[in-house]
Amino acid sequence: MATITARMTARKGTLANLPKLLPGEIGLVTDYQQTFMGQEPVKGSVSSDDATSSTVEFISPSGHLIDLDEITTTDLAYGITITNASTNPATHLADIPGANITFIDNIATFNHTLSSDPSGDNDIEYHLWYNKEIGYHAEAFPNPEQIIKFTATSGVAQATGIEFLCDNKKSVTIDYTLSTTSASRRGTLTMLLDNASGVPSTSSIKDEYDISTGAIPVEFSLTDNGTDKFILNFKTTDTVNAHTFTYVQKSFK
């Protein structure tokens, strides 16, 4: 009797053409020799929404925090699907592409593109889908380049809006450019984050930088919320100029 050998191959193609993979489906990126697997979609909990935008927190069905800093715009396909759960099956309302989503840890902010304000409508559901690289991925999980702007209202420390979940990070490195209309500096923030069973305990921060022109008297520091997050703060005596903080974050577990 002849021996019949059956072969099963994964979906494969270039990185630019990596599609939305089904949960558990494997995709081989041929031009970068990377392998990805589709993840189970994660339902989000709305933190705030209005007529144009939404902020949604994503936590796994078992209640575990999901570190979405691992998602980058260069090596993953991902997006958010918005549905109305009042119908069976749920009615598809909109798709938010990854390029239009800003992540801080497990919190996503985006323009929702809906024709009406979803505030208070409990039937509106947000589901995050993403392909995650499997196997070795260097030594850290890098974020795409992000930009925030802040202006000091006083000379005391204020929150930048950048936060770090204790469960997901033990150290963070941020390469940044900080600029105003008359000055700029390039630097690296190195932070160590200690926690006890997910509750912040101690932290340290080091800021090394070069100034190309002018002066930017900004100091960075860390505080925590006493529950599950460390918070990056800034302090400056310049209460007039807006500061543009462009950065790439690498998170180490």
KAVEN-V492010 format. One record per residue. SS is DSSP state (a for helix, b for strand, c for the rest). Layout:
# KAVEN-V492010
SS ; SS
This chain:
# KAVEN-V492010
c ; c ; c ; c ; c ; c ; c ; c ; c ; c ; b ; b ; b ; c ; a ; a ; a ; c ; c ; c ; c ; c ; b ; c ; c ; b ; b ; b ; b ; c ; c ; c ; c ; b ; b ; b ; b ; b ; c ; c ; c ; b ; b ; b ; b ; b ; b ; b ; b ; c ; c ; c ; b ; b ; b ; b ; b ; b ; b ; c ; c ; c ; c ; c ; b ; c ; c ; a ; a ; a ; c ; c ; c ; c ; c ; c ; c ; b ; b ; b ; b ; b ; b ; b ; c ; c ; c ; c ; c ; c ; b ; b ; b ; b ; b ; b ; b ; a ; a ; a ; c ; b ; b ; b ; c ; c ; b ; b ; b ; b ; b ; c ; c ; c ; c ; c ; c ; c ; c ; c ; c ; c ; c ; b ; b ; b ; b ; b ; b ; b ; b ; b ; b ; c ; c ; c ; c ; c ; c ; c ; b ; b ; c ; c ; c ; b ; b ; b ; b ; b ; c ; c ; c ; c ; c ; c ; c ; b ; b ; b ; b ; b ; b ; b ; b ; c ; c ; c ; c ; c ; b ; b ; b ; b ; b ; b ; b ; b ; b ; c ; c ; c ; c ; b ; b ; b ; b ; b ; b ; b ; b ; b ; b ; b ; b ; b ; c ; c ; b ; b ; b ; b ; b ; b ; b ; b ; b ; b ; b ; b ; b ; b ; b ; c ; c ; c ; c ; b ; b ; b ; b ; b ; b ; b ; c ; c ; c ; c ; b ; b ; b ; b ; b ; b ; b ; b ; c ; c ; c ; c ; c ; c ; b ; b ; b ; b ; b ; b ; b ; b ; b ; b ; c
